[in-house]
Amino acid sequence: MNTRKGMFTQVWIVICLCLPLGSISANEHSLASGNKPLTQAQLADVQALYTQPATTEALSALAQQLNLQLDTRGQFIQRRHLQVLKKPLLSQGQFIFSPTQGLVWQQLRPFSTLMVLKDQQLIQQNSQGKVQQLNAMASGSPIAQQVPRLLQAIMAGNIAALSADFTLFMPANYNAGTPWQLGLQAKDPQLRASMGNITLSGDTLLRSLIITSSQADISDYTQIQFLDAQQGPLSTTELELFSLGSESNQ
């Protein structure tokens, strides 16, 4: 049961990748090319975001700014910063997002794993090739049961649907068409304790995702950054990844 809940907590990280993604150059965003942790000032900015509830006007402008209809693939770098470790835990890989097929999250380093999220199903292949399938509604996990609805809301750019499960936060000085931040904080206390705060940032594209504790101390955090994204129809090879686990059902 703990393993199952852990996997669906991972899904929360993956869900947030379904916003439009774009290339990040080292000149544009230095965090994408280095292992430096966020500064105290940057962490303070993240924390301060959650004192600024998003206005209806800002959310409406953001919804119009996002374009969520194209198949997208690219690379990701994920760093988990822990105070007890001198260096962050680093993983790298590639993702594919399709509004019609779902989401592929393929870790390549430090070892290979593959996770596919589609409809009500979460399918994971570990580094030994073993495939495990979980059904969201049958899992008994509140997080898992919210995944399909929230995934659909993000794919459609449906800010109103996200507002049903999250309190949303945006900087008071946000102007339409400019770089943005969006904070997601689960309304349910149990989910909030499990998930923490999810902070998205971007311009016309999503470029960074930061997961922090919902408590006062946010020194431990996870940061995901997106690089080399391309949009266009899925190839045959990419479509085959969405068939993970289908052989065992035949």
Secondary structure in CASP SS format (residue, H / E / C, confidence):
PFRMAT SS
TARGET T0000
AUTHOR 0000-0000-0000
METHOD secondary structure of the structure
MODEL  1
M C 1.00
N H 1.00
T H 1.00
R H 1.00
K H 1.00
G H 1.00
M H 1.00
F H 1.00
T H 1.00
Q H 1.00
V H 1.00
W H 1.00
I H 1.00
V H 1.00
I H 1.00
C H 1.00
L H 1.00
C H 1.00
L C 1.00
P C 1.00
L E 1.00
G C 1.00
S C 1.00
I C 1.00
S C 1.00
A C 1.00
N C 1.00
E C 1.00
H C 1.00
S H 1.00
L H 1.00
A H 1.00
S C 1.00
G C 1.00
N C 1.00
K C 1.00
P C 1.00
L C 1.00
T C 1.00
Q H 1.00
A H 1.00
Q H 1.00
L H 1.00
A H 1.00
D H 1.00
V H 1.00
Q H 1.00
A H 1.00
L H 1.00
Y C 1.00
T C 1.00
Q C 1.00
P E 1.00
A C 1.00
T C 1.00
T H 1.00
E H 1.00
A H 1.00
L H 1.00
S H 1.00
A H 1.00
L H 1.00
A H 1.00
Q H 1.00
Q H 1.00
L C 1.00
N C 1.00
L C 1.00
Q C 1.00
L C 1.00
D C 1.00
T E 1.00
R E 1.00
G E 1.00
Q E 1.00
F E 1.00
I E 1.00
Q E 1.00
R E 1.00
R E 1.00
H E 1.00
L C 1.00
Q C 1.00
V C 1.00
L C 1.00
K C 1.00
K C 1.00
P C 1.00
L E 1.00
L E 1.00
S E 1.00
Q E 1.00
G E 1.00
Q E 1.00
F E 1.00
I E 1.00
F E 1.00
S E 1.00
P C 1.00
T C 1.00
Q C 1.00
G E 1.00
L E 1.00
V E 1.00
W E 1.00
Q E 1.00
Q E 1.00
L E 1.00
R E 1.00
P C 1.00
F C 1.00
S C 1.00
T E 1.00
L E 1.00
M E 1.00
V E 1.00
L E 1.00
K E 1.00
D C 1.00
Q C 1.00
Q E 1.00
L E 1.00
I E 1.00
Q E 1.00
Q E 1.00
N C 1.00
S C 1.00
Q C 1.00
G C 1.00
K C 1.00
V E 1.00
Q E 1.00
Q E 1.00
L E 1.00
N E 1.00
A C 1.00
M C 1.00
A C 1.00
S C 1.00
G C 1.00
S C 1.00
P H 1.00
I H 1.00
A H 1.00
Q H 1.00
Q H 1.00
V H 1.00
P H 1.00
R H 1.00
L H 1.00
L H 1.00
Q H 1.00
A H 1.00
I H 1.00
M H 1.00
A C 1.00
G C 1.00
N C 1.00
I H 1.00
A H 1.00
A H 1.00
L H 1.00
S H 1.00
A H 1.00
D H 1.00
F E 1.00
T E 1.00
L E 1.00
F E 1.00
M C 1.00
P C 1.00
A C 1.00
N C 1.00
Y C 1.00
N C 1.00
A C 1.00
G C 1.00
T C 1.00
P C 1.00
W E 1.00
Q E 1.00
L E 1.00
G E 1.00
L E 1.00
Q E 1.00
A E 1.00
K C 1.00
D C 1.00
P H 1.00
Q H 1.00
L H 1.00
R H 1.00
A H 1.00
S H 1.00
M H 1.00
G C 1.00
N E 1.00
I E 1.00
T E 1.00
L E 1.00
S E 1.00
G E 1.00
D C 1.00
T C 1.00
L C 1.00
L E 1.00
R E 1.00
S E 1.00
L E 1.00
I E 1.00
I E 1.00
T E 1.00
S C 1.00
S C 1.00
Q C 1.00
A C 1.00
D C 1.00
I C 1.00
S C 1.00
D C 1.00
Y E 1.00
T E 1.00
Q E 1.00
I E 1.00
Q E 1.00
F E 1.00
L E 1.00
D E 1.00
A E 1.00
Q E 1.00
Q E 1.00
G C 1.00
P C 1.00
L C 1.00
S C 1.00
T H 1.00
T H 1.00
E H 1.00
L H 1.00
E H 1.00
L H 1.00
F C 1.00
S C 1.00
L C 1.00
G C 1.00
S C 1.00
E H 1.00
S H 1.00
N H 1.00
Q C 1.00
END
